[in-house]
């Protein structure tokens, strides 16, 4: 009798699984950035493996209306895309924060299906001249001493600018209070490069991949000090949707020590209303198409299905269909 009950339960489970399987074609819209950008190449690579994981006759229309990883959740929330590549930190902020608290907030219906698509990092640099003149080597010291630091970053709404905000907040101070003693200029990459090289600014903060052109040139033409954040500050950033990584020695010219830092990696987001079997199929396609997407775009070689379900690499909550795939595949995930 016991064996019969176990067998019956197995049959029912298999029947449920079969009935839940995706069999009918689906039509999806995948929002990407402009053709020719690295972001477009990433989206196209992911679109390709996703399409192979859907029933025959399915379509994934790749559009070019994505505002980038920071604003991507807004497109999902407004129903203007079914799939889009975003970033873990901004995804978390969009879900958790209101529009009043964060310009891309108010997106409670955003879900993630896979994270860890890349190896971008928070990079904080002081000019060596600033360090020599002040003796200050860390952001925590700047804030504790309320030193009139002259900071320059990318423009409003960029992940570089938002990461600078998160660094300041992780140090235990609001941006508003920081600006009571420090100056913060936000500009384009050319102005950042020339401003640092001409010693018009003391520091810059960015969120970038190794080899990024502006930082590479700054480090080749100007002596820089690479800032190490305190463990408590790094832990605070991790709670904000960043994941730990190490900036290996030699990542930049003049950087002779490893720097423990944080990165907000790319993720793939979808609406909460997406059917579970569709989200399951897309997640399965990405994870099992890892080798294919890595061949298409070098940065995607960092993607690892074993960590793709971690909250710190997704930011937004995982879609139930994605959770189902990770559990069935024996891969860890944070529900």
C-alpha positions as CSV (number, residue, x, y, z in Angstrom):
1,X,0.0,0.0,0.0
2,X,2.8,2.4,0.9
3,X,4.6,1.6,-2.4
4,X,1.4,2.2,-4.3
5,X,1.0,5.6,-2.6
6,X,4.6,6.6,-3.5
7,X,4.1,5.5,-7.1
8,X,0.8,7.3,-7.4
9,X,2.4,10.5,-6.0
10,X,5.2,10.2,-8.6
11,X,2.8,9.7,-11.4
12,X,0.8,12.7,-10.3
13,X,3.9,14.8,-10.0
14,X,5.0,13.9,-13.5
15,X,1.5,14.6,-14.8
16,X,1.5,18.0,-13.2
17,X,5.0,18.7,-14.6
18,X,3.9,17.7,-18.1
19,X,0.7,19.8,-17.9
20,X,2.7,22.8,-16.7
21,X,5.2,22.4,-19.6
22,X,5.3,25.2,-22.1
23,X,3.9,23.9,-25.4
24,X,2.2,26.8,-27.2
25,X,4.3,29.5,-29.0
26,X,4.8,32.8,-27.2
27,X,5.5,36.3,-28.5
28,X,7.8,38.5,-26.3
29,X,9.4,41.9,-26.6
30,X,13.0,42.2,-25.5
31,X,14.1,45.8,-25.0
32,X,17.8,46.5,-25.8
33,X,19.9,49.6,-26.3
34,X,21.1,51.0,-29.6
35,X,22.5,48.7,-32.3
36,X,26.3,48.7,-32.1
37,X,26.5,49.1,-28.4
38,X,27.9,46.5,-26.1
39,X,24.6,46.4,-24.3
40,X,22.9,45.5,-27.6
41,X,25.3,42.7,-28.2
42,X,24.6,41.3,-24.7
43,X,20.8,41.4,-25.3
44,X,21.1,39.8,-28.7
45,X,23.2,36.9,-27.3
46,X,20.6,36.3,-24.6
47,X,17.7,36.6,-27.0
48,X,19.3,33.9,-29.2
49,X,19.5,31.3,-26.5
50,X,16.1,32.2,-25.2
51,X,14.4,31.7,-28.5
52,X,15.9,28.2,-28.8
53,X,14.3,27.3,-25.4
54,X,10.8,28.3,-26.5
55,X,8.3,26.2,-28.5
56,X,8.4,26.4,-32.3
57,X,6.8,29.4,-33.7
58,X,7.7,31.6,-30.8
59,X,9.1,35.1,-31.4
60,X,11.3,37.5,-29.4
61,X,11.2,41.0,-30.9
62,X,14.4,42.8,-30.1
63,X,13.7,46.5,-29.9
64,X,16.1,49.4,-29.1
65,X,14.1,51.4,-26.6
66,X,16.0,50.4,-23.4
67,X,17.1,53.4,-21.3
68,X,20.0,51.3,-19.9
69,X,20.3,49.1,-16.8
70,X,19.3,51.9,-14.4
71,X,16.0,52.8,-16.0
72,X,15.2,49.3,-17.3
73,X,12.8,48.4,-14.5
74,X,10.5,51.3,-15.4
75,X,9.9,49.8,-18.9
76,X,8.9,46.5,-17.3
77,X,6.6,48.2,-14.8
78,X,4.9,50.2,-17.6
79,X,4.4,47.1,-19.7
80,X,6.6,48.3,-22.5
81,X,8.8,45.2,-22.5
82,X,8.7,41.5,-21.5
83,X,12.4,41.0,-21.1
84,X,15.3,43.5,-20.5
85,X,18.8,43.4,-19.3
86,X,19.2,45.6,-16.1
87,X,21.5,45.8,-13.1
88,X,21.0,44.2,-9.7
89,X,21.3,47.3,-7.6
90,X,19.0,49.5,-9.6
91,X,16.5,46.6,-9.9
92,X,16.4,46.4,-6.1
93,X,16.1,50.1,-5.6
94,X,13.3,50.3,-8.2
95,X,11.3,47.6,-6.4
96,X,11.9,48.7,-2.9
97,X,11.9,52.5,-3.2
98,X,9.1,54.9,-4.1
99,X,9.2,57.4,-7.0
100,X,9.6,60.1,-4.4
101,X,12.7,58.5,-2.8
102,X,14.3,57.4,-6.1
103,X,13.7,58.6,-9.6
104,X,13.3,55.1,-11.0
105,X,11.4,53.8,-8.1
106,X,7.8,52.6,-7.8
107,X,8.3,49.3,-9.7
108,X,7.0,46.6,-7.4
109,X,6.0,44.3,-10.3
110,X,9.6,43.7,-11.5
111,X,11.1,40.2,-11.2
112,X,14.5,38.8,-12.1
113,X,15.2,35.4,-13.6
114,X,19.1,35.4,-13.7
115,X,21.9,37.5,-12.5
116,X,25.7,37.8,-12.6
117,X,26.0,38.7,-16.3
118,X,29.3,40.5,-16.1
119,X,32.1,41.6,-13.8
120,X,31.7,45.4,-13.3
121,X,33.1,46.9,-10.2
122,X,33.0,50.0,-8.0
123,X,36.2,51.9,-8.5
124,X,37.2,54.8,-6.2
125,X,40.3,56.9,-6.9
126,X,41.9,59.9,-5.2
127,X,44.6,61.8,-6.9
128,X,48.0,61.1,-5.4
129,X,48.4,64.9,-5.0
130,X,45.3,64.9,-2.7
131,X,46.6,62.1,-0.6
132,X,50.1,63.7,-0.3
133,X,48.6,67.1,0.7
134,X,46.0,65.8,3.2
135,X,47.2,62.4,4.4
136,X,43.6,61.1,3.7
137,X,43.5,57.8,2.0
138,X,39.8,56.6,2.5
139,X,36.3,57.8,2.0
140,X,35.5,57.1,5.6
141,X,38.3,59.5,6.6
142,X,36.9,62.2,4.2
143,X,33.5,61.9,5.9
144,X,34.7,61.6,9.5
145,X,36.9,64.8,9.0
146,X,34.2,66.5,6.8
147,X,37.0,67.4,4.4
148,X,36.0,69.6,1.5
149,X,36.6,66.9,-1.1
150,X,36.2,67.9,-4.8
151,X,34.4,64.9,-6.4
152,X,33.6,64.4,-10.1
153,X,31.5,61.5,-11.5
154,X,29.3,60.7,-14.5
155,X,26.0,62.5,-15.0
156,X,22.7,62.1,-13.1
157,X,21.0,58.7,-13.7
158,X,24.1,56.8,-14.7
159,X,25.1,53.8,-12.6
160,X,28.5,55.5,-11.9
161,X,26.7,58.5,-10.3
162,X,24.2,56.3,-8.4
163,X,27.1,54.1,-7.2
164,X,28.8,57.2,-5.8
165,X,25.6,57.9,-3.9
166,X,25.5,54.4,-2.5
167,X,29.2,54.6,-1.5
168,X,28.5,57.8,0.4
169,X,25.4,56.3,2.1
170,X,27.2,53.1,2.9
171,X,29.8,55.3,4.8
172,X,27.0,56.3,7.1
173,X,26.0,59.7,5.8
174,X,23.3,61.1,3.5
175,X,24.3,62.7,0.2
176,X,22.6,65.9,1.5
177,X,24.9,66.0,4.5
178,X,27.9,65.1,2.4
179,X,27.3,68.1,0.2
180,X,27.4,70.4,3.2
181,X,31.2,70.1,3.2
182,X,32.1,68.5,-0.1
183,X,31.7,69.5,-3.7
184,X,30.3,67.1,-6.4
185,X,30.5,67.8,-10.1
186,X,28.6,65.5,-12.5
187,X,29.7,65.5,-16.1
188,X,30.8,63.5,-19.2
189,X,33.8,61.2,-19.4
190,X,36.0,63.8,-21.2
191,X,35.4,66.3,-18.4
192,X,36.2,63.7,-15.8
193,X,39.4,62.7,-17.5
194,X,40.7,66.3,-18.1
195,X,39.5,67.5,-14.7
196,X,41.4,64.8,-12.8
197,X,44.5,65.2,-15.0
198,X,44.5,69.0,-14.4
199,X,44.0,68.5,-10.6
200,X,40.7,70.4,-10.7
201,X,39.2,67.5,-8.7
202,X,40.4,65.3,-5.9
203,X,38.5,62.1,-6.6
204,X,36.2,60.2,-8.9
205,X,33.9,57.2,-8.4
206,X,32.6,54.9,-11.1
207,X,31.1,51.5,-11.7
208,X,33.0,50.0,-14.6
209,X,34.6,46.9,-16.2
210,X,38.3,46.4,-16.2
211,X,39.8,48.2,-19.2
212,X,37.3,51.0,-19.4
213,X,38.9,53.6,-21.6
214,X,38.5,56.8,-19.4
215,X,39.9,55.2,-16.3
216,X,42.7,53.5,-18.2
217,X,43.8,56.8,-19.7
218,X,43.6,58.6,-16.3
219,X,45.8,56.0,-14.7
220,X,48.3,56.0,-17.5
221,X,48.7,59.8,-17.4
222,X,48.2,60.7,-13.7
223,X,49.3,59.1,-10.5
224,X,46.2,57.9,-8.6
225,X,45.5,56.3,-5.2
226,X,43.1,53.4,-5.3
227,X,40.7,53.6,-2.3
228,X,39.8,50.6,-0.2
229,X,36.5,50.8,1.5
230,X,36.2,49.5,5.1
231,X,34.5,46.1,5.7
232,X,31.5,47.7,7.3
233,X,31.0,50.0,4.3
234,X,31.3,47.1,1.9
235,X,28.7,45.1,4.0
236,X,26.4,48.1,3.8
237,X,26.7,48.2,0.0
238,X,26.0,44.5,-0.2
239,X,22.7,45.1,1.5
240,X,22.0,47.7,-1.2
241,X,22.2,45.1,-4.0
242,X,25.9,44.9,-4.7
243,X,27.9,41.7,-4.7
244,X,31.5,41.3,-3.5
245,X,34.4,41.0,-5.9
246,X,38.2,41.6,-5.9
247,X,39.8,44.2,-8.2
248,X,43.0,42.2,-8.9
249,X,46.4,43.9,-8.8
250,X,47.3,45.5,-12.1
251,X,43.7,46.0,-13.2
252,X,44.8,49.7,-13.6
253,X,48.2,51.1,-14.1
254,X,49.8,51.9,-10.8
255,X,47.4,49.6,-8.8
256,X,49.8,47.2,-7.1
257,X,47.4,45.9,-4.4
258,X,44.2,43.9,-4.6
259,X,41.1,46.0,-3.7
260,X,38.1,44.4,-2.1
261,X,35.1,46.1,-3.7
262,X,31.5,45.7,-4.8
263,X,29.8,45.3,-8.2
264,X,26.2,45.6,-9.3
265,X,26.1,43.0,-12.1
266,X,23.7,42.7,-15.0
267,X,20.6,40.7,-14.6
268,X,17.6,39.8,-16.7
269,X,14.3,41.1,-15.6
270,X,10.7,40.3,-16.5
271,X,7.2,41.3,-15.3
272,X,5.7,39.6,-12.2
273,X,2.7,38.8,-14.5
274,X,4.8,36.7,-16.8
275,X,3.5,33.1,-16.8
276,X,5.5,30.7,-14.7
277,X,6.2,28.3,-17.5
278,X,7.5,31.1,-19.7
279,X,9.8,32.4,-17.0
280,X,10.9,28.8,-16.4
281,X,11.7,28.3,-20.0
282,X,13.7,31.5,-20.3
283,X,15.7,30.8,-17.2
284,X,16.5,27.3,-18.3
285,X,17.6,28.6,-21.7
286,X,20.0,31.2,-20.3
287,X,21.5,28.8,-17.7
288,X,21.9,25.9,-20.2
289,X,23.0,28.2,-22.9
290,X,25.9,29.6,-20.9
291,X,28.6,28.5,-23.3
292,X,26.9,29.9,-26.3
293,X,26.4,33.4,-24.8
294,X,30.0,33.4,-23.6
295,X,31.2,32.8,-27.1
296,X,29.0,35.6,-28.4
297,X,30.1,38.2,-25.8
298,X,33.3,37.9,-23.8
299,X,31.9,39.6,-20.7
300,X,29.2,37.0,-20.4
301,X,31.9,34.4,-19.6
302,X,31.5,35.5,-16.0
303,X,28.0,34.2,-15.9
304,X,27.6,31.2,-13.7
305,X,24.3,29.3,-13.3
306,X,25.5,28.2,-9.8
307,X,25.2,31.8,-8.6
308,X,22.6,33.1,-11.0
309,X,19.9,32.8,-8.5
310,X,21.6,34.7,-5.6
311,X,19.7,37.8,-4.5
312,X,22.8,40.1,-4.5
313,X,23.2,39.3,-8.3
314,X,19.5,39.9,-9.1
315,X,18.3,42.7,-6.8
316,X,14.7,42.3,-7.7
317,X,12.9,39.2,-6.3
318,X,13.2,36.0,-8.4
319,X,10.2,35.1,-10.6
320,X,8.5,31.9,-9.3
321,X,9.1,30.3,-12.7
322,X,12.9,31.0,-12.3
323,X,12.8,29.6,-8.7
324,X,11.2,26.4,-10.0
325,X,13.9,25.9,-12.6
326,X,16.8,26.5,-10.1
327,X,15.3,24.1,-7.6
328,X,14.7,21.4,-10.2
329,X,18.2,21.8,-11.6
330,X,19.7,21.6,-8.1
331,X,21.0,25.1,-8.3
332,X,21.0,27.4,-5.2
333,X,18.6,30.4,-5.3
334,X,17.2,33.0,-2.9
335,X,13.5,33.1,-3.0
